[in-house]
Amino acid sequence: MDKIIVLDFGSQYNRLIARRIREFGVYSEILPFDTDIKNLEDKNVKGIILSGGPSSVYEENAPILKKEIFELDIPFLGICYGMQLTQMLLGGTITKTTKREYGKSELTLLKKTAITKNIPTKSTVWMSHGDHVDHLADNFELLGKTPSAFALVKHKTKPLYNVQFHPEVTHTDYGKQFLKNFTLDICNAKQEWSLDNFIEQKINNINTRVQNEEVILALSGGVDSSVVATLIHQAIGERLTCVFVDTGLLRKDEGDKVMDLYAKHFNINVIRINAKQDFLSNLTGITDPEQKRKVIGNTFIDIFKTFKEDHKDATFLAQGTIYPDVIESMSAIGPSETIKSHHNVGGLPKELNFELLEPLRELFKDEVRKVGLKLGIPKQMIMRHPFPGPGLGIRILGEVTQAKVDILKNADNIFIEELYYNDLYGKVSQSFAVLLPVKTVGVMGDKRTYEFVCALRSADTFDFMTATFSKLPHTFLENVSARIINEVSGINRVVYDITSKPPGTIEWE
Ligand code: XMP
């Protein structure tokens, strides 16, 4: 299949580049900037995009490419840092500035060529850069400028294009059109990527790989593992066994809902393990958030190991790894500091000796959702907000007890119910209730109460790396608060979290 490669120089927007290209029906992959050129000499690679990034080309340890890459006989598009790097490698010069140009700017086209097809002479583009090119490399010509920068340049004879702005973000009015012109007209990439083909091909691949062997899958009820379960079930039917570990720390009635949908409705082989007591007793006395994550992760692994003992015949372990997980694990720009050990929870140790089956490895989250809908999973399940592996264990601050779990499940359920009822659920990214280890005085009827405080958290975010708190209407919050206090015994005060991320995180622990 034809593909466009995005070389990753660390821009927070580079996933968007690949997403946009896939929207044109062309497959796109993100690879580390230092990928061996040999791996790019593939007839399916129809073009290469050099992404933006936070570095400065002349600084020590800046991510740099070998100049020989431009000898590959295919089109290149350098975006922001990718432009500066191309220019620097081919003989241009870059000026380092301390002043950033950040925000909208007006692009004026000086000359029309294939890259500017269907784009007017003046349009708005999004800039986010410090350095800029002040002298173009030989044989490059200026096709467009903004008041402060060379914005669009092209090599006079080769298909090498550079843009200082970010075509991948929606603030650039004709950004999609720039990328489309590059992908379809300049690279001539064939539109062979579609999710229907994906499903058909994956089912064939799974059949070929698995043959007559057995596959097991830890089903969490979340979107990724549910889509994997449904897809593999379509391929191999009864030879898939799912294990659903009921930790007792799930949302209200979650366990029953998962069993109803996947075991009853889809007829998938799902074994439900009721491990509530194991989790609760292992968490006794533990209050530190990271320690809780460890205990929950280890309890899960122990249960899974026992399960594996009873399913010795299974050769394959299916996992809901998706493309952002793959990109994160191979980034050459270096890991960011661990704030929370998310990825350790629910991860299974290598010594379990399975062959891994990860059919969603190439998909972005919204593509996973589309595949789920195509496979018949109800929209309400597919569009659910994310739920952390350690579940309510990290939403009950301090020690976890059965009584607190019951209180929180009910409060959270009211919040979510009201969001649906008021048509707000789909408009926010993640919402939930948190139970604080603090009691306050209240008055109900004519009586004094002394009960727990519940915090409501709702975040709006694109990638969960940064977020703002959702501006939910006051009347809505008032109603949720009243319902929680009236209907959930154990809570007499509700507060709303108005912290963005950073400095807060989305979860409280
Ligand atoms: P934070 O709290 O880091 O959350 O802003 C970002 C996203 O990650 C989820 N999250 C977790 N997911 N295990 C998970 O599987 C975890 O330990 C964990 N902690 C946070 C959180 O719900 C949000 O979607």
Residues whose N, C-alpha, C, O or C-beta is under 5 A from the ligand:
A	BS01	XMP	K340 S341 H342 V345 P386 F387 P388 G389 P390 F464 T505 I506 E507
